[in-house]
Amino acid sequence: MSHDQGETLVHMVNQIATNLSGGREEAEAVEGVCSHLEKFWARAMKQRIVACLDEPDAGGLEPVARQAVERLAEQQARKAG
């Protein structure tokens, strides 16, 4: 995926995190975002957003979004391993 597509995915995850954070504890919001990504995002999208963790400042991910993507990366590693 191109850099622009990566930026779009980061923007999308940040929006999801914002929408799912309202009135929730941070841990619950992180779990909600991770669950959403796992259920509704295509494999290529998940791989690209996980790759953003290697970019400086995690590619612009907000804290809840970054934690959710880190959790997604851990889940993917367990499945692959």
PyMOL commands that set and color helices and strands:
alter all, ss='L'
color gray80, all
select helices_A, chain A and resi 3-21+26-40+43-54+56-60+63-80
alter helices_A, ss='H'
color red, helices_A
deselect
rebuild
show_as cartoon
